[in-house]
Amino acid sequence: MAFTPSKDHKRQAREQKKLEKRMAREEAKAEKLEAQRVAEEAAVVEAAKKAEEDEQARIEAEFEAELKAEEEAKLKAEKGE
């Protein structure tokens, strides 16, 4: 006589399959959330870096403007003498 799995065994196999699928979905969701968190952190770091670069560029532009104004004042003073 051939061995046939009982209905209980089939039910357990079906429930195990459902559990594995659910765990795979939850793992995929966790990976997606982790990837999103990493992307957000990278965006924050990039924004901070860009803000620092913009501030440095503003300071340099301000310095260049002051230097140019001083040179123009110096030329006017020399012409005025």
C-alpha positions in Angstrom: 0.0 0.0 0.0 1.4 3.4 -1.0 1.9 6.1 1.6 -0.3 9.2 1.1 0.1 12.3 3.2 -2.7 13.0 5.6 -4.9 16.0 5.3 -3.2 17.4 8.4 0.2 17.2 6.7 -1.1 19.0 3.6 -2.6 21.7 5.9 0.7 22.2 7.7 2.5 22.4 4.4 0.0 25.0 3.1 0.4 27.0 6.3 4.2 26.8 6.1 4.1 28.1 2.5 1.9 31.0 3.6 4.2 31.8 6.4 7.2 31.8 4.1 5.5 34.1 1.6 4.5 36.5 4.4 8.0 36.5 5.8 9.4 37.2 2.3 7.0 40.1 1.9 8.0 41.5 5.3 11.7 41.1 4.5 11.2 42.9 1.2 9.3 45.7 2.9 12.0 46.1 5.6 14.7 46.2 2.8 12.7 48.9 1.0 12.3 51.0 4.2 16.1 50.6 4.9 16.9 51.7 1.3 14.6 54.7 1.7 16.2 55.6 5.0 19.7 55.4 3.5 18.5 57.5 0.5 17.1 60.1 2.9 20.3 60.3 4.9 22.3 60.7 1.7 20.0 63.5 0.7 20.4 65.3 4.0 24.2 64.9 3.8 24.2 66.2 0.2 21.9 69.2 1.2 24.3 70.1 4.0 27.3 69.8 1.7 25.5 72.0 -0.9 24.6 74.6 1.8 28.2 74.7 2.9 29.4 75.1 -0.7 26.8 77.9 -1.3 27.9 79.7 1.9 31.6 79.4 0.8 30.7 80.8 -2.6 28.8 83.7 -1.1 31.7 84.5 1.2 34.1 84.4 -1.7 31.9 86.6 -3.9 31.5 89.1 -1.0 35.3 89.2 -0.6 35.8 89.7 -4.3 33.3 92.5 -4.3 35.1 94.2 -1.4 38.5 93.7 -3.0 37.2 95.3 -6.3 35.7 98.2 -4.4 39.0 98.8 -2.6 40.9 98.7 -5.8 38.5 101.2 -7.4 38.8 103.5 -4.4 42.6 103.3 -4.6 42.5 104.2 -8.3 40.2 107.1 -7.7 42.5 108.3 -4.9 45.5 108.1 -7.2 43.7 110.0 -10.0 42.5 112.6 -7.6 46.0 113.4 -6.3 
